[in-house]
C-alpha cells in the first residue's frame, strides 16, 4: 500500500486568521496614526479619532465581557443539553428549548433595561443579557451532537463496563465535540457584536466609541468602533472555525 502524502501546511501569508488578527492589532494600536485619514474623510470634525479610553483597554474589557458571558452560556447550555438527552431529563426538553429560544428572542436592550433597576449600572446587567442571548445555539448544538452519537458506540461503552458518567465523558462528548463547538462559535460571534450594547449601561467595551459617536454626531467615532468590533468578531469566528476543524479531524482518527 502506498503511504498517504504528507499534509502540507498552508503558508501564514494565506492564513485568513493571521490576516484578521493582524488587522485587529493594527486597528487597536495604530488608530491614532489614521488621524489624517479620518480628518480627510470627516473634515468638519474637530476630533476625528476617539480620544477617550485607549483602544487596547476597551478591547480587553470587551473580551472580558464576551469571555465571562460565553463561559456562563457554555456551562448552562451544555449542561441543559446533556440533561434533556438523558432518560431522566427527556421530559424537560421542550421547556429547555423554549426558554433558550426566549432568551434570544428577547432583545438584549430590554434585558438591560430590566436588570439596571435591580443591579445598577455596570457590567453585571450586560453579562446577564449576553449569557441569555448566547444560550440557544449552544443548547441546540449540544442536543444535536449528542443525538448523533451512534447507538453502537453507547452500547459498546456500556458493555465495556463504563458507568453512565464515564460513557458521557469518554465516548459521547468527544464525538459530539465538533457540533458543540460549532454552536459555541455562533454564540461567541453573536456576543462579540451584542457586547457593544454594554456601554449603554455604563460597562466598558468597544461599544463606547459607538455610543459617544452617536450621542455627539461624530461619524468617525462610530466607524472606528464598528471596525474594531467587526475585526474582533471576524478573528474569533475564524479561530473557532479552526477549532471545529481540529475537533472533526481528531474525531475521524
C-alpha atoms as one frame of an Amber mdcrd trajectory, in Angstrom:
protein
   0.000   0.000   0.000   1.273   3.475  -0.814   1.672   5.898   2.025  -0.628
   8.891   2.220   1.060  12.110   1.124   2.087  14.369   3.995  -0.315  17.181
   4.843   1.019  20.468   3.543   0.575  23.305   5.959  -0.780  26.483   4.395
   1.520  29.471   4.275   0.923  32.022   7.060   0.582  34.618   4.326  -2.509
  32.793   3.081  -3.995  32.248   6.525  -7.158  34.376   6.936  -6.947  34.059
  10.727  -3.459  35.579  10.749  -4.594  38.429   8.489  -7.677  39.078  10.618
  -5.708  39.054  13.872  -3.083  41.317  12.322  -5.759  43.763  11.189  -7.230
  43.812  14.694  -3.836  44.555  16.248  -3.141  47.297  13.694  -6.505  48.941
  14.363  -6.125  48.769  18.133  -2.625  50.194  18.304  -2.487  52.156  15.053
  -5.807  54.010  15.096  -4.210  57.317  16.212  -1.915  57.112  13.187  -5.020
  57.135  10.979  -5.979  60.598  12.197  -5.093  62.261   8.832  -7.323  59.763
   7.022 -10.319  60.352   9.294  -9.693  64.103   9.211  -9.849  63.974   5.417
 -12.990  61.826   5.441 -14.744  63.960   8.054 -13.295  67.489   7.725 -15.929
  69.180   9.892 -14.939  67.162  12.979 -12.544  68.756  15.449 -11.655  65.345
  16.932 -11.663  62.760  14.153 -10.144  59.964  16.323 -11.680  58.733  19.580
  -9.530  60.012  22.429 -11.257  58.590  25.490 -10.099  55.255  26.858  -7.250
  53.594  24.980  -8.450  51.174  22.330  -6.427  48.311  23.834  -8.155  48.937
  27.174 -11.568  48.839  25.511 -10.592  45.639  23.687  -9.569  43.891  26.913
 -12.777  44.965  28.640 -14.830  43.791  25.656 -13.047  40.431  25.613 -13.674
  40.084  29.349 -17.420  40.579  28.885 -17.543  38.124  25.985 -15.406  35.520
  27.777 -17.373  35.654  31.033 -20.800  35.574  29.391 -19.760  32.873  26.900
 -18.340  30.694  29.680 -21.604  31.010  31.608 -23.603  30.228  28.458 -21.416
  27.174  27.752 -21.817  25.805  31.283 -25.575  26.327  31.305 -26.162  25.398
  27.653 -24.066  22.241  27.563 -25.421  21.196  30.960 -29.007  21.693  29.789
 -28.298  19.842  26.550 -26.874  16.894  28.451 -29.823  16.877  30.844 -32.511
  16.693  28.165 -30.709  13.899  26.284 -30.707  11.680  29.392 -33.689   9.461
  30.162 -34.483  11.296  33.386 -34.419  14.727  31.763 -36.114  13.993  28.452
 -39.426  15.342  29.770 -37.845  18.792  30.184 -36.601  19.063  26.602 -39.484
  21.191  25.344 -39.222  23.541  28.311 -35.438  23.945  27.983 -35.608  24.623
  24.241 -38.430  27.139  24.742 -36.536  29.007  27.450 -33.334  29.067  25.372
 -35.240  30.396  22.351 -36.950  33.026  24.511 -33.551  34.192  25.768 -32.508
  35.032  22.208 -35.909  36.314  21.115 -35.967  38.823  23.990 -33.949  41.878
  22.860 -30.724  42.410  24.860 -31.615  46.085  25.268 -34.844  45.061  27.009
 -32.927  42.706  29.318 -30.525  45.536  30.155 -33.434  47.859  30.921 -34.968
  45.288  33.272 -31.689  44.475  35.030 -30.443  48.017  35.646 -33.062  48.928
  38.295 -32.201  45.786  40.272 -28.437  45.542  39.682 -27.447  49.101  38.872
 -25.231  50.275  36.041 -22.087  48.399  35.072 -21.027  45.029  33.755 -23.474
  42.755  35.608 -26.629  43.624  33.595 -24.598  43.191  30.405 -23.300  39.776
  31.500 -26.844  38.549  32.183 -28.136  39.816  28.828 -25.205  38.335  26.898
 -25.472  34.973  28.656 -29.178  34.679  27.876 -28.626  35.765  24.283 -25.895
  33.194  23.708 -27.691  30.126  25.084 -29.785  28.992  22.116 -27.072  27.842
  19.643 -25.178  26.039  22.414 -28.246  24.173  23.696 -29.365  23.235  20.182
 -25.944  22.019  19.071 -25.303  20.095  22.287 -28.571  18.214  21.838 -27.888
  17.636  18.128 -24.313  16.496  18.751 -25.230  14.030  21.485 -28.120  12.621
  19.460 -25.763  11.978  16.524 -23.596   9.630  18.586 -24.243   6.127  17.160
 -26.173   3.753  19.393 -23.466   1.151  18.785 -20.928   3.426  20.480 -23.144
   3.780  23.551 -23.735   0.042  23.709 -20.037  -0.713  23.338 -19.202   1.733
  26.125 -21.724   0.154  28.489 -20.680  -3.380  27.608 -17.074  -2.485  28.413
 -18.107  -1.702  31.977 -18.324   2.090  31.793 -20.738   3.883  34.081 -23.228
   6.347  32.610 -20.956   9.259  33.582 -17.908   7.597  32.033 -19.855   6.847
  28.861 -20.839  10.504  28.579 -17.366  11.843  29.352 -15.238   9.365  27.390
 -17.473   8.431  24.460 -20.394  10.775  23.816 -18.935  14.221  24.498 -15.730
  13.653  22.474 -17.772  12.530  19.461 -20.230  15.414  19.865 -17.450  17.981
  20.375 -17.322  19.330  16.762 -21.054  20.032  16.732 -20.974  21.583  20.218
 -18.001  23.766  19.253 -19.892  24.943  16.182 -22.680  26.147  18.487 -20.163
  27.860  20.752 -18.679  29.549  17.683 -22.060  31.031  16.740 -22.762  32.082
  20.328 -19.400  33.815  20.803 -19.622  35.622  17.463 -23.104  36.894  18.322
 -21.934  38.044  21.736 -18.982  39.994  20.316 -21.373  42.250  18.441 -24.010
  42.366  21.153 -21.465  43.235  23.861 -21.125  46.685  22.276 -24.527  47.458
  23.823 -22.981  47.034  27.274 -21.690  50.600  27.071 -25.276  51.870  27.167
 -25.443  50.793  30.831 -22.012  52.027  31.839 -19.926  48.940  31.110 -16.603
  49.440  29.383 -16.470  47.881  25.910 -15.663  48.571  22.275 -19.167  49.962
  22.051 -18.048  53.115  23.863 -16.801  54.913  20.705 -20.072  53.923  19.023
 -22.226  55.330  21.841 -20.158  58.516  22.197 -20.165  58.972  18.431 -23.922
  58.567  18.153 -24.540  60.981  21.043 -22.172  63.630  19.660 -22.971  63.109
  15.963 -19.371  62.022  15.370 -19.473  59.553  12.497 -15.735  58.915  12.724
 -16.081  57.516  16.250 -18.927  55.271  15.099 -16.839  53.988  12.188 -13.842
  53.317  14.437 -15.916  51.368  16.938 -17.600  49.385  14.167 -14.259  48.499
  12.572 -12.868  47.228  15.882 -15.955  45.176  16.742 -16.057  43.729  13.231
 -12.356  42.801  13.257 -12.692  41.142  16.667 -15.797  39.185  15.607 -14.099
  38.003  12.417 -10.936  36.951  14.280 -12.801  34.945  16.914 -15.083  33.374
  14.298 -12.079  32.192  12.269 -10.363  30.906  15.415 -13.386  28.840  16.403
 -13.766  27.599  12.823 -10.236  26.228  13.123 -11.083  24.581  16.457 -14.101
  22.920  14.852 -11.943  21.559  12.020  -9.376  20.239  14.501 -12.129  18.520
  16.507 -13.552  16.958  13.343 -10.098  15.754  12.306  -9.489  14.291  15.772
 -12.873  12.538  15.733 -12.095  10.988  12.353  -8.855   9.406  13.615
